[in-house]
Amino acid sequence: MHKIDIQRLSKVYQLGRGRTMQALDDVSLSIEDGEFVSVIGASGCGKTTLLRIIGGFEQADAGCVQISRDPKASGLATSTVFQEESLFPWLTAEQNVGYGSRIRGVPAERRKALVDYFIGKVGLTAFRGSYPNQLSGGMRQRVSVARAFANEPEILLMDEPFGALDEQTRLVLQEELLKLWSEHRRTVVFVTHNLDESITLSDRIVVLSARPGRVRAVIPVDLPRPRNVVALRSDPRYAEIYQQLWDLLQTDIHATA
Ligand SMILES: Nc1ncnc2c1ncn2[C@@H]1O[C@H](COP(=O)(O)OP(=O)(O)OP(=O)(O)O)[C@@H](O)[C@H]1O
């Protein structure tokens, strides 16, 4: 049984006055338990829409998404990390990280252990009492990642979580995410515009066509793990995959630029 089974998904947005916008067309995709899958494609091809439908934030017009739940799991089915800052500004870093488990009624002792652990894992123990506006952009995204893991979800949905960060911070956060993911295997669906990021992180990369998004190709990333986010780039296989992605994308990118 697949962890996520997406079958013949289509989405049409109603824009008013009878106008419509088809974002996705007949998208089918299966994602395995514990797999890290990235979704790339030209701007506006429906990547976020796909993620939002998987997360239950948006309804499909046709097709369906089936998530196979683990009967032993106590956490959420999905937890989402957005590109834009989604922390509660009136809560400290640790309160943000613990928010989901508090709402789920996780006992205080377990909640504290989860918060301590994940705040530590993203290197923010010294800043646990700081409010979001007292943290840098990179630190805020670390809090968002820690919060998502602390929700103990079966599936992590990540929508360009590092898109607004500078290159060095992005690399550091990619490395931290890879470490967290290898220690706490979750199924991850990761939307990005960044080809390097998709290769560095993923087991497979789903390339969507320009709008309406259709699955153009699914590229396996057969690079060994654990991966060093910088050293990986000198692997000849990395360059081959990059070229393959670029060849698939460039017609769409020229058409939509
Ligand atoms: N709520 C909405 N109402 C109407 N149209 C929408 C809505 N959300 C998205 N769209 C349109 O659907 C299409 C797909 O949008 P989506 O955000 O899923 O694409 P994307 O691939 O994530 O884009 P980007 O890479 O630029 O972030 C776009 O043309 C967008 O304008």
The ligand as an SDF file (V2000), in Angstrom:
LIG
                    3D

 31 33  0  0  0  0  0  0  0  0999 V2000
   -7.2060   30.4740   -4.8130 N   0  0  0  0  0  0  0  0  0  0  0  0
   -6.9890   30.6350   -6.1160 C   0  0  0  0  0  0  0  0  0  0  0  0
   -7.9070   31.1910   -6.9190 N   0  0  0  0  0  0  0  0  0  0  0  0
   -7.7040   31.3220   -8.2340 C   0  0  0  0  0  0  0  0  0  0  0  0
   -6.5970   30.9220   -8.8710 N   0  0  0  0  0  0  0  0  0  0  0  0
   -5.6370   30.3690   -8.1280 C   0  0  0  0  0  0  0  0  0  0  0  0
   -5.7700   30.1950   -6.7270 C   0  0  0  0  0  0  0  0  0  0  0  0
   -4.6470   29.5820   -6.2530 N   0  0  0  0  0  0  0  0  0  0  0  0
   -3.8480   29.4090   -7.3220 C   0  0  0  0  0  0  0  0  0  0  0  0
   -4.4400   29.8790   -8.4430 N   0  0  0  0  0  0  0  0  0  0  0  0
   -3.8880   29.8290   -9.8080 C   0  0  0  0  0  0  0  0  0  0  0  0
   -3.6360   28.4660  -10.1160 O   0  0  0  0  0  0  0  0  0  0  0  0
   -2.4100   28.3330  -10.8160 C   0  0  0  0  0  0  0  0  0  0  0  0
   -1.4910   27.4050  -10.0270 C   0  0  0  0  0  0  0  0  0  0  0  0
   -1.1160   28.0600   -8.8290 O   0  0  0  0  0  0  0  0  0  0  0  0
   -0.1000   27.4140   -7.7890 P   0  0  0  0  0  0  0  0  0  0  0  0
    0.1320   28.4050   -6.7020 O   0  0  0  0  0  0  0  0  0  0  0  0
   -0.5790   26.0710   -7.4160 O   0  0  0  0  0  0  0  0  0  0  0  0
    1.2090   27.2610   -8.7120 O   0  0  0  0  0  0  0  0  0  0  0  0
    2.7260   27.0580   -8.3100 P   0  0  0  0  0  0  0  0  0  0  0  0
    3.2870   26.0930   -9.2800 O   0  0  0  0  0  0  0  0  0  0  0  0
    2.8310   26.6980   -6.8790 O   0  0  0  0  0  0  0  0  0  0  0  0
    3.2970   28.5170   -8.5590 O   0  0  0  0  0  0  0  0  0  0  0  0
    4.6520   29.1940   -8.0640 P   0  0  0  0  0  0  0  0  0  0  0  0
    5.7510   28.2840   -8.5140 O   0  0  0  0  0  0  0  0  0  0  0  0
    4.6970   30.5000   -8.7880 O   0  0  0  0  0  0  0  0  0  0  0  0
    4.5710   29.3210   -6.5810 O   0  0  0  0  0  0  0  0  0  0  0  0
   -1.8400   29.7330  -10.9560 C   0  0  0  0  0  0  0  0  0  0  0  0
   -2.1630   30.2140  -12.2370 O   0  0  0  0  0  0  0  0  0  0  0  0
   -2.5610   30.5450   -9.9020 C   0  0  0  0  0  0  0  0  0  0  0  0
   -2.7320   31.8730  -10.3190 O   0  0  0  0  0  0  0  0  0  0  0  0
  1  2  1  0
  2  3  1  0
  2  7  2  0
  3  4  2  0
  4  5  1  0
  5  6  2  0
  6  7  1  0
  6 10  1  0
  7  8  1  0
  8  9  2  0
  9 10  1  0
 10 11  1  0
 11 12  1  0
 11 30  1  0
 12 13  1  0
 13 14  1  0
 13 28  1  0
 14 15  1  0
 15 16  1  0
 16 17  2  0
 16 18  1  0
 16 19  1  0
 19 20  1  0
 20 21  2  0
 20 22  1  0
 20 23  1  0
 23 24  1  0
 24 25  2  0
 24 26  1  0
 24 27  1  0
 28 29  1  0
 28 30  1  0
 30 31  1  0
M  END
$$$$
